[in-house]
Amino acid sequence: MATRWGLCSAGKISHDFTVALKTLPPEDHQVVAVAARNLEDAQEFANKHGISRAYGSYEELARDPDIDVVYVGVIHPYHLSTCLLFTKAKKNVLCEKPLAMNTKEVKEILASAKMNNVFLMEAVWTRFFPISVEIRRLLAQGAVGEVKMVRAEFGVPLMHIPRSVQKELGGGALLDLGIYCLQFICMVYNGEKPERIQATGFCLETGVDETVVVTLKFSNNRLAVFTCSLRVQLPNDAIIVGTKGIIKIPAHMWCPTSLVVNGKETQYPLPEPSLPLKFINSTGMRYEAEEVRQCLLKGNF
């Protein structure tokens, strides 16, 4: 049977996620319902994407008995309330990053998912790209020796977007962009916690961080550094430096299609979208969607 998806929000990221799902076999993935804060938006989205059910509230989606998993695409400050709504309704959840606004909220969401015995995953789509899988394989094989340094950057001009710069909307460079750099570093160092973290940067008048530089020190004198910015366009690449070589992920490191290992470049093209995308390389969300399906089929939660 196909994995039956419900979409919580009819915004830009839900559009791209739906387009990405259409690059997968329809016998494996189906979007059966979409919910928005008002019915008109949900109906417009449903008509555009050929979805049979449209709801004018998230509560209606939570009550739909034909949903296997809900994709939560609302803005950051609403992740807690929507995740709790669906986990308490015994719905499996794929929630956009960041999972929540702080550690307290994350723990609350995790506790609810565990108590209600449902699947929960943060939609860090980068982790499931073929290039990320290949990087993990290369590191496990010691392809570049012992990793001593990791660097990552993500900066794009987002000052004109309220969601990015307003505190009440969950703005800030770290939550929106820096999370991609940080998860990459965590992946390379296999989830090890750093021994020391140093961060410097500055905030906007709205109270959110505009640009941040973070240095992390790990055991055995291994380092990592990342920069994130809402103000300027950075190179947006990432590099892993080992004692025997270098792995480079050219732009765009958060949705990579090219990998350079010790000077040799390999391309990993993405499927073409059936509709124009709102964000770059969004058909790559197909990989996290398929991971969700496999986890549900195997009962990995």
N, C-alpha and C positions, 0 to 999 in steps of 0.2 A: 504493500500500500504506500501511497505517496505521503510524505510528511506534510500535514496541513497547517499552513501558517496563518496567523492573524497579525495584522499590523496595528500597532498603537501609535498613532499620529499619521497625518497625511502630508508631512513636510518633505523637504528636499532629500533628506537622507533615506526616508522611506521609499521615495520614488526610485532612487538609485538601487536600493536593496531589492526592490521588486524587479527592476530591469535585470539585475544580476541573477536573480532566481530563474529568469526566463532563459538564461544560457545553460541551465541544467535540464535534464530530461523531465518532462511533465509527469511522467509516471513516478518520479521521485519527489518532486516538490510542487506544491500548489498553494497559491494564496487564495484563501476562501473568504476572508473578511478584512475590512479596514475600519478603524474607528478614529474619529477626530472629535475635537471639542464642540464642533457644530456639524449638523447633519449635511449641510450643503457642501462643505469641504470634503467630507468623506464620500459623498455621492459623486462629486466631480473626479476625485481620485479613482474611485471604483470604475467609473465609465472610461477613464483614460487607460486603465490597465486591465480591463475586462474581469473585474472582481465581482462576484455575485452578491455579496452582502456589504452594506455600508451602515455604520452605526454613528449616532450623534453623541455618544458618550463611551468612555472606556469601560464603565460598569457593564454595559450591554455586551461588549466583546468578552469580558471576563465570564459572563454567563453562557456564552455560546458553547454548546456541548461538542461541536465538531472541530474544535481547534486543538491541535497537538502542541503547538508552541507559539508564543507571542514574541514578536520582534518589537522592542521598546525603542522608539526613535524620538522621544520627547526631549526637550532641553534639559541640561544637567540637573537643575534644582528639583525637577519633578521625577527623577529616577527613583528616589526612595518611595514616594507614595504610589507610583504606578507599579513598581516591582512588588511591593507589598500587596497591592490590589490583586495582582495576578497569581502570586505564589499562594496567597490565602484562598484563592479560587481553584487551587490545585492545577494551575497552568504552568507548563514549562516556559522558561523565559530566556531569551537572548537580548541582553540590554546593551545599548550603545555605551561606549566609553565616555567619560569615566563612570564606573559603576555607581558611584555616589560622590557627594561633595566632601566627605571626610570619613575617617576611620569608624566613627560611631555609627554612621549611616550604613556603611558597608557591612559591619557586624550585624546590624539589625536585618538587613536583606538576607545575608547568609543564614542567619538563625531561622528566618521564616521559611526559606527554601528547604532547609534541613528538616524543620518541624513538619512541613507539609509534604515531604518526600517528593520534591519536584526538581527537575534539572534547571540549573542556572549557569549562564556563561556571560562574561563580559565580552562585548564584541570588539576585541582587539584584533581586527581583521588581518593585520600584518603578519601575525604569528602563523597563519595558515596558507600564505602564499607559497608556491613551489620553491621560491628562492629562500624563504625562511627555513623550509624543510631541508633544503640542500645545505644551508649554512650549518644547521645543527648536525647534519651528517658529517660535514667536513671537520667541524670542531671535535666531534667524537672520535674521528680517525686521526686527529692530530695533524691535519693537513698543513697548518702553519706553525706547528710547534706549540709552545706554551704561550697563551695569549697574555700580553703584558699591558696593552693599551686599547681602549675602545673610544671612538669619538663619533658623535652624531649631532646633526643640526636639523632644525625645522623652524623656518621663519618665513612668513608670508604677510603681506600688508592686509590686515583685517580691521583697521581702525574705523572703517566706515560701517562695520556690521555691529549693531547693538548687542546681539547675543555674545559677541566676543569681548566687548569692553565694559559691559554693565555688570556690576557685582550681583545684583538681584537676579540676573539671567544666567549666572554661573560662568561669567567671563574669566579671562585671564590666560596668559600664554601657557602656563604650566599645565592646567587642566585640559586645555584644548589641543595644544601642540606638543608640549614637553613630554606628555605621557607616552608618545610614540618613541621618543628617544630613550626614555627611561625603561620602557618595556624591552627595547632592543638590547640595552646594556644588561638587563636582568636575564634575558635569554642567553646572551653570550656567556655570562658568568654562571649559567645554570641555576638561577634562582638564589644564589648566595647573597646574603645581606652584606652591604658594605660596612667596613669598620668605622669609616668616617665620611661625613658629608659636609661640604662647604658650598654655600650658594651666595651669589651676589646678583643684584639687579635693581630695578626700580619700578614703582607703581604709577599708574595714571591717577588723575584726580578722582576718578570713579572708585578707586580703592582696589583695583585688580592689577596684577603684574603685567607689565608691557614686554619687558625683555629680561631674561634670566640666564645666567651661566652657572652651571653646577659641576663640581668636581667630586668624584667618589673614589675613595681608597678602599681596595679590597685586600684580603689576606695575601701574603707573599709579595707585597709591594706591586700589586697590579692596580692599574688606574683606569678611570673612565671620565670623560668630560662631555657635557652636552650643552647646547645653546638653543633657546627657543625665543621667538619674538613675534609679536603682533604688528610690529612697525615696519620691518624691512624684509626684503627677499634674501634669504641665505642660500648657500649652495645646496642645502637639503640632501646631503649625502651622508654616508656613514662608512667608517673604516674600522677594521679589526686588525691589529698589529700583533703578530706573534714572533717568536724567536726564529722561525724558519720561513716567514713569508707574510703576505698581506692579503686580506679579503676586502674588497671595496664594493659598496652598494651605491652606484650613482643615483642622482635624483631620479625618482622621488623615493626616498628611503622608506617611507611609510606604506607605499604601495608599489613595490619594486618590480621592474620587468627586465633588469639587466644585472649581471653579477660578474665581477672581475676577480679572479683568483690567481694570484702571482702573475699578473699581467695578461692573463687570458680571459677574454670576455665571452659570456654566453647570454643569449637573449631568451627571455621567457614571455612570449607575447600573450596578451589577454584576448578573450573572445570579443567580438564587436557587439556593441549594444544595439538593441532593437529600437530604442528611443534615445534622444539626446540626454546625456548625463549632466547632473548638476555639479559633480565633483570629478576630479581626474581619476582615471583607472578604476572606477567604481564597480565594473563587472568583476573585479577581484574579490568582491564580497561573496561571490559564489563559493569560495573555498571555506569560509567560516560557516556558511549555511550547510554545506555538505558535512562538515565536521559535526555540527549539531545533529544532523540526521543520523550519522553513524553512532554518535553517543547514545541517542535515544534508542536505536535499534539494539545496541549492545547492553543497554541498561547501565551505562557508565555515569551514574549520579547517585 
